[in-house]
Amino acid sequence: MNVPFANLPLNYTLHRQEYDEAVQKVMSHAQFILGPEVTSFEGNWARFCNTSHAVGVGSGTDALQLILRGLDIGPGDEVITVANTFIATAEAISYTGAKPVLVDCDLNTHLIDPQAVEAAITLRTKAILPVHLYGQPADMDTLSTIAERHGLALVEDAAQAHAATLADGRRCGSLGIAAGFSFYPGKNLGAFGDGGAVTSSNEALVARIRLLRNWGSVVKYHHEVQGYNSRLDTLQAAVLDVKLRHLERWTNLRRAAVASYRSQLHDCPALVLPAEASWTGVHAYHLLVIRLTDHDRDLVARQLGAQGIQTVVHYPVPIHLQKAYAELGQPRGSLPNAEKAAESILSLPLFPEITEEQITHVCTQLRQVLSRSPQART
C-alpha cells in the first residue's frame, strides 16, 4: 500500500466543482489583482481569526517582512526567533536589515523556549517572533508578559497554525500585535500557488501594511513610500475562500487521524509522540512529528519509503547551522535542543482524507522497522 505524505490531488477531486466555479468567476470578470474575491477572503479570514483586519499578501514570508517593516524595524535592530523553523522566518527578519537572534526550543513541544527568549534580549531587541510550529501555539501568555516587560512587539509566525487556539479559545493570528500566515499549497489552508496574509487589530499597522504591499500606493501612480509588489492574487483568494468553508472540518479530521496514530503507537518505546502543551486548546496538526529515541532517523525513513510510505523531515538543519546564517557565529552545540530535534524527528503522513487503513499500515510498518536492532546515530 502506498501512503503519500499529503494528497492534494485527492482534495481537488473531492471539491472540484467548488474550486472550478470560483476560478471561473474570476476568469469571467478578469479582475486578477486585488479583485472582489481578495476583499471577501480578507474579511472572512479576519473574522475567522477574531481580528479586525486581514491583509492578503504574496507569501507568508512577505507577511512577516511587511509586519516588521510596518513596525519600523530595520538595520541595527534585533528580532528574537527560534532556530528549529523554516529559514523563511529568519529571512523575513534579514530582509528588513535587522538581525535574527536565534534561540533554542523546548525539546518536548519543539516550541520556542521563553526563558531562552528573555535571556537573549538586548538594548537592540525590538520584537519577539515565536513560531506556532507544526500547528501548536507557542506559549503566548508567557511571551506576552516578557514582551510587555521589555517594551517589545510580539509578532506571530502563524504559517503552520491555521485554526489553532490557546486553551481559552483565542485563535492564533490574534495573539500578538500581528501575525503572518502562509497559504503555500501544502498548508492546512493552502492556495493553488503562493500566498499569505497578515492579521491584526492594530489600525495604524494595518494601514501601513496595505500601503507597503501595493508599491506604497493608495492612488494609482501616486506613491507615498517605497513599497513592494506583494498582493494576494484574486484567483488564489477565490480558492482560499472555498477552502475556508471546510477548514474547521478538515482540522477535526486531522486531529482524529492523530488520535488514531496515538492509540496505535502510544506503547512504542522507540519513539516520542508529539506533546500538547498545557496552554494549547486546538493543536491544528499541520504536521505529525515524532521523535526517534535510539534509531537512525534517515534509515527509518528509507525503510518506510521502501514500503510505499512517504515521510519528510521538518527540518533537518536548524537555522544557526545553515551556511546562509554562518555569519551569526552560533556553532554546533550552541542550541542543543534544536540540534537534537533536527537529528531525530520524522513527519508521518497526515492529511484530512487519510484513511484508517492507511494509518494502520504506517503504524504497522513503523513498528516493524523499529523492532529491529537500533541503529546508533553518528
C-alpha positions as CSV (number, residue, x, y, z in Angstrom):
1,M,0.0,0.0,0.0
2,N,1.3,3.5,-0.9
3,V,0.7,6.2,1.6
4,P,1.6,9.7,0.4
5,F,2.7,12.4,2.8
6,A,-0.1,14.6,1.7
7,N,-2.7,14.2,-1.1
8,L,-3.6,17.5,-2.8
9,P,-4.9,15.8,-6.0
10,L,-7.5,13.9,-3.9
11,N,-8.5,17.2,-2.2
12,Y,-9.1,18.8,-5.7
13,T,-11.0,15.8,-6.9
14,L,-13.4,15.8,-3.9
15,H,-14.0,19.6,-4.3
16,R,-13.5,20.1,-8.0
17,Q,-16.9,21.7,-8.6
18,E,-16.5,24.3,-5.9
19,Y,-12.9,25.2,-7.0
20,D,-13.7,25.3,-10.7
21,E,-16.8,27.6,-10.1
22,A,-14.7,30.0,-8.0
23,V,-11.9,30.1,-10.6
24,Q,-14.3,30.6,-13.5
25,K,-15.9,33.5,-11.8
26,V,-12.6,35.3,-11.5
27,M,-11.8,34.4,-15.1
28,S,-15.1,36.0,-16.2
29,H,-14.6,39.3,-14.5
30,A,-10.8,39.3,-15.1
31,Q,-10.0,41.5,-12.0
32,F,-6.9,39.4,-11.3
33,I,-5.2,41.9,-9.0
34,L,-7.0,43.0,-5.8
35,G,-10.3,41.9,-7.2
36,P,-13.5,41.4,-5.1
37,E,-12.5,37.9,-4.0
38,V,-9.5,39.3,-2.2
39,T,-11.7,41.7,-0.2
40,S,-14.1,38.9,0.5
41,F,-11.4,36.5,1.7
42,E,-9.7,39.2,3.8
43,G,-12.9,39.8,5.6
44,N,-13.7,36.2,6.1
45,W,-10.2,35.3,7.3
46,A,-10.2,38.3,9.8
47,R,-13.4,37.1,11.2
48,F,-12.2,33.5,11.5
49,C,-9.1,34.7,13.3
50,N,-11.0,37.0,15.5
51,T,-9.1,40.1,14.4
52,S,-10.3,43.4,12.9
53,H,-8.4,43.0,9.7
54,A,-6.6,40.7,7.4
55,V,-4.4,41.8,4.5
56,G,-3.7,39.4,1.7
57,V,0.0,39.4,0.5
58,G,2.2,37.4,-1.8
59,S,3.5,34.8,0.7
60,G,4.0,34.0,4.3
61,T,7.5,35.3,4.2
62,D,6.2,38.6,2.8
63,A,3.6,38.7,5.6
64,L,6.3,38.6,8.3
65,Q,8.6,41.0,6.5
66,L,5.8,43.6,6.0
67,I,4.8,43.4,9.6
68,L,8.3,44.1,10.7
69,R,8.6,46.9,8.1
70,G,5.4,48.3,9.4
71,L,6.8,48.3,12.9
72,D,9.8,50.3,11.6
73,I,12.2,47.5,12.4
74,G,15.4,47.7,10.3
75,P,19.2,48.0,10.4
76,G,20.7,47.9,13.8
77,D,17.7,46.2,15.4
78,E,17.4,42.6,16.6
79,V,14.4,40.2,16.5
80,I,14.4,37.0,18.5
81,T,13.1,33.8,17.0
82,V,13.7,30.1,17.3
83,A,16.3,28.1,15.4
84,N,14.2,25.0,14.6
85,T,11.9,26.5,12.0
86,F,11.9,27.0,8.2
87,I,14.5,29.5,7.2
88,A,11.9,32.0,5.9
89,T,11.2,33.1,9.5
90,A,14.8,34.3,9.8
91,E,15.0,35.6,6.3
92,A,11.9,37.8,6.8
93,I,13.9,39.5,9.6
94,S,17.0,39.8,7.5
95,Y,15.1,41.4,4.6
96,T,14.4,44.4,6.8
97,G,18.1,44.8,7.6
98,A,17.6,43.6,11.2
99,K,19.5,40.8,12.8
100,P,17.7,37.5,13.6
101,V,18.7,36.3,17.1
102,L,18.2,32.6,17.3
103,V,17.3,30.8,20.5
104,D,16.6,27.2,21.5
105,C,13.3,25.3,21.7
106,D,11.8,23.1,24.3
107,L,12.5,19.5,23.3
108,N,9.1,18.2,24.4
109,T,7.0,20.7,22.3
110,H,9.6,21.9,19.9
111,L,8.3,25.4,20.5
112,I,10.4,28.4,21.4
113,D,11.7,28.5,25.0
114,P,10.5,31.7,26.7
115,Q,13.4,31.6,29.2
116,A,15.8,31.5,26.3
117,V,14.0,34.4,24.8
118,E,14.3,36.6,27.8
119,A,18.0,35.7,28.2
120,A,18.6,36.9,24.6
121,I,17.1,40.3,25.0
122,T,19.5,43.3,24.5
123,L,19.1,47.0,24.1
124,R,18.8,46.4,20.3
125,T,15.9,43.9,20.6
126,K,12.7,45.3,19.0
127,A,10.5,42.3,18.7
128,I,9.9,38.6,19.6
129,L,8.8,36.4,16.7
130,P,7.6,33.0,18.0
131,V,6.7,30.2,15.6
132,H,3.5,28.2,16.2
133,L,5.4,25.2,15.0
134,Y,3.6,22.2,13.4
135,G,0.2,23.7,14.2
136,Q,0.6,24.2,18.0
137,P,0.6,27.7,19.6
138,A,3.7,28.9,21.3
139,D,3.5,29.9,25.0
140,M,2.0,33.2,24.1
141,D,0.9,34.3,27.6
142,T,4.4,33.9,28.9
143,L,5.9,35.6,25.8
144,S,3.4,38.4,26.1
145,T,4.5,39.1,29.6
146,I,8.1,39.2,28.6
147,A,7.4,41.4,25.6
148,E,5.4,43.9,27.8
149,R,8.1,43.9,30.5
150,H,10.7,44.9,27.9
151,G,8.6,47.1,25.7
152,L,8.9,44.7,22.7
153,A,6.5,43.9,19.8
154,L,5.2,40.3,19.8
155,V,4.6,39.0,16.3
156,E,3.3,35.6,15.4
157,D,4.7,33.3,12.8
158,A,1.4,31.5,12.2
159,A,2.4,29.9,8.9
160,Q,1.5,26.5,10.2
161,A,-1.2,27.4,12.7
162,H,-4.5,27.9,10.7
163,A,-7.4,27.2,13.2
164,A,-5.1,26.6,16.2
165,T,-6.1,28.0,19.5
166,L,-5.0,28.6,23.1
167,A,-6.8,26.8,25.9
168,D,-9.0,29.8,26.4
169,G,-10.2,29.7,22.8
170,R,-8.2,32.6,21.4
171,R,-7.1,31.8,17.9
172,C,-3.6,32.0,16.5
173,G,-3.5,35.2,14.5
174,S,-5.0,37.3,17.3
175,L,-2.4,36.7,20.0
176,G,0.2,39.4,19.2
177,I,0.3,42.8,17.6
178,A,0.1,41.0,14.2
179,A,0.5,37.5,12.7
180,G,1.9,36.3,9.4
181,F,0.1,33.3,7.7
182,S,1.3,31.3,4.7
183,F,-1.1,29.8,2.2
184,Y,1.5,27.6,0.5
185,P,-0.4,24.7,-1.2
186,G,0.6,22.2,1.5
187,K,-0.6,24.2,4.4
188,N,-3.9,23.4,6.3
189,L,-5.4,26.3,4.4
190,G,-3.5,26.2,1.1
191,A,-3.9,28.1,-2.1
192,F,-3.1,26.8,-5.6
193,G,0.2,28.7,-5.5
194,D,2.0,31.1,-3.2
195,G,0.0,33.4,-1.0
196,G,-0.1,34.8,2.5
197,A,-1.9,37.2,4.9
198,V,-1.3,39.5,7.8
199,T,-3.9,39.5,10.6
200,S,-4.1,42.3,13.1
201,S,-6.4,44.6,15.1
202,N,-3.9,47.5,15.1
203,E,-5.4,50.0,12.7
204,A,-2.2,52.0,12.1
205,L,-0.1,48.9,11.4
206,V,-2.8,47.5,9.0
207,A,-2.9,50.8,7.1
208,R,0.9,50.7,6.8
209,I,1.0,47.2,5.5
210,R,-1.8,47.8,3.0
211,L,0.3,50.7,1.7
212,L,3.6,48.7,1.6
213,R,2.1,45.7,-0.2
214,N,1.0,47.7,-3.2
215,W,4.0,49.8,-4.2
216,G,3.5,52.2,-1.4
217,S,0.4,53.5,-3.2
218,V,-3.2,54.2,-2.3
219,V,-4.0,56.1,-5.5
220,K,-2.6,54.5,-8.6
221,Y,0.7,56.1,-9.8
222,H,1.0,58.2,-6.6
223,H,3.4,56.6,-4.2
224,E,3.7,57.7,-0.6
225,V,6.5,55.4,0.5
226,Q,8.9,52.9,-1.2
227,G,6.7,49.8,-1.2
228,Y,6.6,46.3,-2.6
229,N,4.7,44.2,-5.1
230,S,3.2,41.7,-2.7
231,R,-0.5,41.2,-3.3
232,L,-2.6,38.1,-2.9
233,D,-3.8,37.1,-6.4
234,T,-7.5,37.2,-6.9
235,L,-7.5,33.6,-8.2
236,Q,-5.8,32.4,-5.0
237,A,-8.2,34.4,-2.8
238,A,-11.1,32.7,-4.5
239,V,-9.7,29.3,-3.9
240,L,-8.9,30.1,-0.3
241,D,-12.5,31.3,0.3
242,V,-13.7,28.0,-0.8
243,K,-11.3,26.1,1.4
244,L,-12.0,28.3,4.4
245,R,-15.6,26.9,4.4
246,H,-14.1,23.5,5.1
247,L,-11.1,24.4,7.4
248,E,-12.7,23.5,10.7
249,R,-13.9,20.1,9.5
250,W,-10.5,19.4,7.9
251,T,-8.8,20.4,11.2
252,N,-11.1,18.0,13.1
253,L,-10.2,15.2,10.6
254,R,-6.5,15.9,11.1
255,R,-6.9,15.7,14.9
256,A,-8.9,12.5,14.6
257,A,-6.2,10.9,12.5
258,V,-3.6,12.0,15.0
259,A,-5.7,10.3,17.8
260,S,-5.6,7.1,15.8
261,Y,-1.9,7.3,15.4
262,R,-1.5,7.9,19.1
263,S,-3.7,4.9,20.0
264,Q,-1.6,2.6,17.8
265,L,1.8,4.0,18.8
266,H,1.4,5.0,22.4
267,D,3.2,1.9,23.7
268,C,6.1,2.1,21.3
269,P,9.2,2.9,23.4
270,A,11.5,3.7,20.5
271,L,9.6,7.0,19.7
272,V,8.2,10.1,21.3
273,L,4.8,11.3,20.2
274,P,4.1,15.0,19.9
275,A,3.3,16.7,23.2
276,E,0.3,19.0,23.5
277,A,1.2,21.9,25.9
278,S,-1.0,22.8,28.8
279,W,-1.8,26.2,27.2
280,T,-3.0,24.6,23.9
281,G,-6.6,24.4,23.1
282,V,-6.7,23.2,19.5
283,H,-3.4,21.8,18.1
284,A,-4.1,22.1,14.3
285,Y,-1.6,19.4,13.4
286,H,-0.2,20.9,10.2
287,L,2.4,18.2,10.8
288,L,2.5,15.0,12.8
289,V,6.1,15.0,14.0
290,I,7.5,12.1,16.1
291,R,11.0,11.9,17.6
292,L,13.0,8.7,17.4
293,T,15.0,7.9,20.6
294,D,17.6,5.3,19.5
295,H,17.3,4.7,15.8
296,D,18.9,6.3,12.8
297,R,16.1,8.5,11.5
298,D,17.3,8.6,7.9
299,L,17.5,4.8,7.8
300,V,14.0,4.5,9.3
301,A,12.7,7.0,6.6
302,R,14.3,4.9,3.8
303,Q,12.8,1.7,5.1
304,L,9.4,3.2,5.4
305,G,9.8,4.6,1.9
306,A,10.6,1.1,0.6
307,Q,7.1,0.1,1.9
308,G,5.4,2.9,0.0
309,I,5.2,5.3,3.0
310,Q,6.3,8.8,2.3
311,T,7.8,10.8,5.2
312,V,9.5,14.2,5.4
313,V,11.9,15.8,7.9
314,H,10.8,19.3,9.2
315,Y,13.6,20.4,9.4
316,P,16.9,18.6,9.0
317,V,19.2,21.5,9.6
318,P,18.5,24.2,12.2
319,I,18.9,27.8,11.0
320,H,22.1,28.5,13.1
321,L,23.9,25.6,11.3
322,Q,22.8,26.7,7.8
323,K,25.6,28.1,5.6
324,A,23.3,31.0,4.8
325,Y,23.5,32.1,8.5
326,A,27.1,31.2,9.3
327,E,27.5,34.9,9.9
328,L,25.6,34.7,13.2
329,G,28.5,32.7,14.7
330,Q,26.4,30.1,16.6
331,P,28.4,26.9,16.3
332,R,27.2,23.3,16.7
333,G,26.4,22.7,20.3
334,S,25.1,26.2,21.0
335,L,21.4,25.3,20.7
336,P,21.3,21.6,21.8
337,N,17.6,21.0,21.7
338,A,17.2,22.3,18.2
339,E,20.1,20.2,17.1
340,K,18.8,17.1,18.8
341,A,15.4,17.5,17.2
342,A,16.9,18.1,13.8
343,E,18.7,14.7,14.1
344,S,15.8,12.7,15.3
345,I,12.4,14.0,14.2
346,L,10.3,12.5,11.4
347,S,7.0,13.7,10.0
348,L,4.5,11.0,9.2
349,P,1.7,11.1,6.6
350,L,-1.2,13.3,7.6
351,F,-4.0,14.9,5.6
352,P,-7.7,15.3,6.1
353,E,-8.6,12.4,3.8
354,I,-6.2,9.9,5.2
355,T,-7.9,6.6,5.9
356,E,-7.8,4.4,9.0
357,E,-6.4,1.7,6.7
358,Q,-3.5,3.9,5.7
359,I,-2.8,5.0,9.3
360,T,-2.7,1.4,10.4
361,H,-0.3,0.5,7.5
362,V,2.0,3.3,8.6
363,C,1.9,2.3,12.2
364,T,2.4,-1.4,11.4
365,Q,5.4,-0.8,9.2
366,L,6.9,1.7,11.6
367,R,6.7,-0.8,14.4
368,Q,8.3,-3.4,12.3
369,V,11.2,-1.1,11.4
370,L,11.7,0.0,15.0
371,S,11.6,-3.6,16.3
372,R,14.9,-4.3,14.5
373,S,18.2,-3.7,16.2
374,P,18.6,0.0,16.9
375,Q,20.9,1.9,14.6
376,A,23.0,4.3,16.6
377,R,23.4,7.8,15.0
378,T,26.9,9.0,14.4
